[in-house]
Amino acid sequence: MSTSTGKLAGKVACITGGTRSIGRAMAEAFLAEGARVVINGRDEAKGRRALAELNAGDRADFYGGDAAKQSTVEGLIDFTIARFGQLDVCCLNSGGVQATAPVFQMSDEEWNLEVDWNLNHVFWGMRKSLQYMIPRQSGRIIVTSSVEGKLGKPGLPGYVATKHAVNGLVKSAAHEVGTLGITVNAILPGIIETDIVRETGPASAVAMGVGSYEALIEMFCSESSIKRPNRVEEVAAVAVLLASDAARNMTGCLFPVDGGTLPY
């Protein structure tokens, strides 16, 4: 029996990085609550496979492209509006660790990759969606940040710096549009064993001096209260809340979904 309450009935959402991990969980949760959704990803075949698995018929679509490119992020928003006639929720979810190196060894190319994927992608998507939302005086922008946007780890200077910057951008934008019926918030997940973490984890473990992927996960879990990895469904549940009418008075906030990792 379905447990959906239709919290997002009539809403249209787009999600960068929506074919897997946190973005995929957001898409599933939004669809379950009655929304129409466009998911983005770099891999066309993976995107079409995700659509088939979502099994939402004409309530879901896919827009291919790399979210580290301005044309992709802006194109996703244009496509969503053309496809469904509106945009109510923009989830700027794509991101991750691009390079693992101490500051003194990080190249310009590695730094720029981190900035484009984790920070510029959010700026481009936020700017484009606000240009549409402001005249309507309605909308929700939800950014997937990280607990590392309040903390810091050795060997991940680009990721940590961009997540700190994203959190500041969220707060600034929220102040700009707070009287216009638009909210801007960030979710700060703790460690989740997503596909991306499994791919980059071994290199991150070496850069952080913990030796192995297993030791990396154990270290992150030990820093939390729940002593286990977080789950994508737990992040998606918060995204549903922030996308819903119940969150109309919640803006400029950084919501940790981290099992008690952050000290404040």
C-alpha positions, 0 to 999 in steps of 0.5 A, spaced: 500 500 500 502 506 498 504 511 503 504 517 499 501 523 501 501 527 495 506 533 498 508 535 491 502 534 487 502 539 481 510 540 482 515 540 477 522 539 479 529 538 476 535 534 479 542 535 477 546 528 478 539 524 478 541 518 475 544 515 481 545 515 489 542 521 492 539 524 486 536 518 484 533 517 491 530 524 491 527 523 484 524 517 487 521 520 493 519 526 489 515 522 484 512 518 490 509 524 492 506 526 486 511 531 482 513 531 475 521 530 475 527 531 470 533 528 472 540 529 469 546 525 468 552 525 464 551 518 461 545 517 456 544 510 457 544 510 464 539 516 464 534 512 460 535 506 464 534 510 470 527 512 467 525 505 465 526 503 473 523 509 475 517 507 471 513 514 472 511 514 465 510 521 462 511 524 469 519 523 468 524 525 463 532 525 462 536 531 460 543 528 458 550 532 460 555 534 465 553 538 470 560 541 471 558 545 464 554 551 464 551 549 458 548 543 461 545 546 468 542 552 464 539 547 459 536 542 464 532 548 467 530 550 460 528 543 458 524 542 464 520 548 463 519 546 456 517 539 457 512 540 463 511 548 463 514 550 469 519 549 475 517 549 482 523 545 485 531 546 482 535 540 486 542 542 485 545 535 487 551 533 483 558 534 486 563 530 489 571 529 490 574 530 483 581 530 486 585 528 492 591 532 494 594 536 499 594 544 497 601 544 496 600 539 490 594 540 487 594 543 480 590 548 477 586 543 473 584 539 479 582 545 483 578 548 477 575 541 476 572 542 483 570 549 483 566 547 476 563 541 479 561 543 486 561 550 486 560 553 479 554 548 477 550 551 483 551 558 482 549 557 474 543 553 476 541 558 482 542 564 477 538 560 472 532 558 476 531 564 480 531 568 473 524 564 472 522 563 479 523 571 481 517 573 476 513 568 479 514 569 486 515 562 487 520 556 488 524 552 492 532 551 491 535 545 494 543 544 494 546 538 496 552 540 500 556 536 505 558 536 512 565 538 510 562 545 508 562 546 516 568 541 517 575 540 513 579 534 512 586 533 509 587 531 502 580 534 500 582 542 499 578 543 493 572 539 495 572 542 502 573 549 500 567 549 495 562 546 500 564 551 504 563 556 499 556 553 497 553 554 504 555 561 503 552 562 497 545 559 499 545 564 505 546 570 501 541 568 495 536 566 501 536 573 503 535 576 496 529 572 495 526 571 502 520 576 501 518 573 494 516 566 496 522 563 494 526 558 499 534 556 498 536 551 503 542 546 503 542 539 505 549 537 508 549 529 508 554 525 512 558 519 509 554 515 505 556 509 501 554 511 494 557 509 487 561 516 487 564 514 494 566 507 492 569 510 486 573 515 489 574 512 496 580 509 496 584 515 493 581 519 498 583 514 504 590 515 501 590 522 501 587 523 508 592 518 511 588 512 513 590 507 508 584 503 506 577 505 504 574 500 509 578 505 514 576 511 511 568 509 512 570 507 519 573 513 521 567 517 518 562 513 522 566 513 528 565 521 528 557 520 528 552 519 533 549 513 530 556 509 528 553 507 521 553 510 514 547 515 512 543 513 507 540 516 501 533 515 503 534 519 509 537 525 505 531 524 500 526 525 505 529 532 507 529 534 500 521 532 500 520 536 506 524 542 503 520 542 496 513 542 500 509 547 502 510 545 509 517 548 508 515 555 506 518 559 512 525 555 512 530 558 508 537 560 508 538 553 512 544 548 512 540 541 514 545 536 516 543 529 515 549 526 518 547 522 524 550 527 529 557 528 526 556 536 526 558 539 533 553 545 531 
